[in-house]
Amino acid sequence: MSCEQATAQALKDTGHRLTPQRLMILSAIRHASGHKTALEILEDVKESYPFIDASTIYRTLNALKQMRLISETDMGGGEYQFEWITPLRHHHLICRTCDRVVLLDHKYLVALGDQVMEEHGFEADIDHLALFGTCRECLE
């Protein structure tokens, strides 16, 4: 199955309509080499569909986030960033002093999710998280 077919299938599996705009937005996110802001996604989609506007991007991003196909994360740059959710989840530790970004394995958040469920009966959606603090080097 091609990437485009898999993207279309992921959208169908959530029970939502397959529109050209949704497919282009999802494709822009899925093919990104990392996190993208809404404005970066708009620029990418406009290359092939110049008639799309920012409100369509924002509405679609919100819908895709609710479908849990993409994650929305505050990475500290002033704008939320979006990323395709894969089975191999990852998170970030971001140093407020030097701006270093370190990947954090999902296993740490699985344990947190399990504990929240056990103690509160609440199933947390921990798809993508950025934790801010000070790295080891800056602490020294």
C-alpha positions in Angstrom: 0.0 0.0 0.0 1.4 3.4 -1.0 1.8 6.2 1.6 -1.1 8.1 0.0 -3.3 5.0 0.1 -2.3 4.4 3.8 -3.0 8.1 4.6 -6.5 7.9 2.9 -7.2 4.6 4.7 -6.3 6.2 8.1 -8.8 8.9 7.4 -11.5 6.5 6.3 -10.8 4.3 9.4 -11.8 7.3 11.6 -15.2 7.4 9.8 -14.6 10.9 8.3 -15.0 12.1 4.7 -12.1 11.9 2.4 -11.7 15.4 1.0 -8.9 16.6 -1.2 -8.0 19.3 1.3 -7.8 16.8 4.2 -5.6 14.4 2.1 -3.2 17.2 1.1 -2.9 18.4 4.7 -2.4 14.9 6.0 0.1 14.2 3.3 2.0 17.4 4.1 2.2 16.3 7.8 3.0 12.7 7.1 5.8 13.5 4.7 7.4 16.2 6.9 10.8 15.4 8.3 9.7 16.6 11.7 7.2 18.9 13.4 5.4 21.6 11.3 3.5 24.7 12.2 0.1 25.4 10.7 1.7 28.1 8.6 4.3 25.8 7.3 1.6 23.2 6.4 -0.3 26.0 4.6 2.8 26.9 2.6 3.3 23.2 1.7 -0.3 22.7 0.6 -0.4 25.9 -1.4 2.3 24.6 -3.7 -0.1 22.1 -5.1 -3.5 23.8 -4.2 -3.1 27.6 -4.2 -6.8 28.2 -3.4 -6.6 26.8 0.2 -6.8 29.3 3.0 -5.6 29.4 6.6 -9.0 28.8 8.1 -9.3 25.4 6.2 -5.9 24.4 7.5 -6.8 25.3 11.1 -10.2 23.6 11.0 -8.7 20.5 9.4 -5.8 20.3 11.9 -8.3 20.5 14.7 -10.4 17.7 13.2 -7.3 15.5 12.6 -6.2 16.1 16.1 -9.6 15.0 17.4 -9.3 11.9 15.2 -5.9 11.3 16.9 -4.2 11.1 13.5 -1.9 14.0 14.3 -0.4 15.4 17.5 -0.3 19.1 18.5 2.6 20.1 20.8 3.9 23.3 22.2 7.7 23.0 21.5 8.4 26.4 22.9 8.6 28.4 19.7 5.4 30.4 20.1 3.4 28.3 17.7 2.0 24.8 18.2 3.6 22.2 16.0 1.9 19.2 14.4 3.2 15.7 13.7 1.8 12.5 12.3 1.2 10.0 15.1 3.0 6.8 14.5 3.0 3.6 16.6 6.5 4.5 17.8 5.6 7.4 20.0 8.2 9.8 21.2 8.4 12.9 23.4 10.9 15.7 24.0 12.9 17.2 26.8 13.6 20.9 25.9 16.2 22.9 27.8 15.0 26.5 28.5 18.7 27.6 28.8 20.4 26.3 25.6 17.3 25.2 23.6 18.6 21.6 23.3 16.0 19.1 22.4 16.4 15.5 23.6 14.1 12.6 22.6 12.4 10.9 25.5 11.2 7.3 25.1 7.5 6.7 25.3 8.0 4.1 28.0 8.2 6.8 30.7 4.8 8.2 29.7 3.2 4.7 29.5 4.0 4.3 33.2 2.5 7.7 33.9 -0.6 6.8 31.9 -1.0 3.5 33.7 -0.7 5.2 37.1 -3.3 7.9 36.2 -5.6 5.1 35.0 -5.1 3.1 38.2 -5.5 6.1 40.6 -8.1 8.2 38.8 -9.8 5.9 36.3 -8.8 8.3 33.6 -7.3 7.2 30.3 -4.9 9.9 29.2 -4.2 10.6 25.5 -0.4 10.8 25.8 0.5 11.0 22.1 3.3 13.6 22.1 4.6 15.7 24.9 7.3 18.3 25.4 8.7 18.8 28.9 10.6 22.0 29.6 13.4 22.4 32.1 17.2 22.6 32.3 19.6 20.0 30.8 22.4 18.4 32.6 25.1 20.5 30.9 23.4 23.7 31.8 22.8 22.6 35.4 26.6 22.2 35.8 
